[in-house]
């Protein structure tokens, strides 16, 4: 058996020993998923060398993983030679996932009404790894100033209002574990991120909402509130837009109360709840 094949079929126990990970995972599956995660709105088309660089997986192994994903329809060839992009297999899985989220159908009317009334972009998101991923996005039809995020777009946990609201609603032990992981992931830049994140989490626990003022996207301000589903899954609802329109004062006094009312309405309809602020 070749060294490359051994690389693909390395046992879960060996992987755990080498990388300090759980011993009940499958290395080849993890690597295949890591290949899919390389693609983003900013980088929708990649080559073998790109994936090898981004994942740290040896190039021969990347070649076989890509060939497998192509054969399963998870990837498809791009127009340029030796380039590929996400395929219809991923889309079909995403549709099944989104279709199972009844909360989207419940939330959409009130989110769109708020978007039209206030000229805001309104988002609903869940956590995926160290990011929040949008599962619903509503924008005012008449405004050209709204943020252009859409379903599937991602926001970082630490410096987006969505992520901070999510973190505020987690049990303390789980939140601390995520923060520790982010600290390792962000490295030296963490010291500049953590203080504002902690202030926002504290504010969310006290007031029921938290802000991100140009910290995720420059010149975009937003506010988020946490929302917990009937099975305990934590989500976050967000509203905002251009900073010169959605000032901090307006976010606190107008957008946050409306967003909180929407979260309460959604929670009632799906059998969930909104965390109760500790004061104010």
Secondary structure, 3 states (H helix, E strand, C coil): CCHHHHHHCCCHHHHHHHHCCCCCCCHHHHHHHHHHCCCCCCCCEEEHHHHHHHHCCCHHHHHHHHHHHHHCCCEEECCCCCEEEECHHHHHHHHHHHHCCHHHHHHHHHHHHHHHHHCCEEEEEEEECCEEEEEEEECCCCCCCCCCCCCCCEEECCCCHHHHHHHHCCCHHHHHHHHHHHHHHHHHHHHHHHHHHHHHHHHHHHHCCEEEECCCCCCEEEEEEEEECCCCCEEEEEEEEECCCCCHHHHHHHHHHHHHHHHHHHHHHHCCECCCCCCC
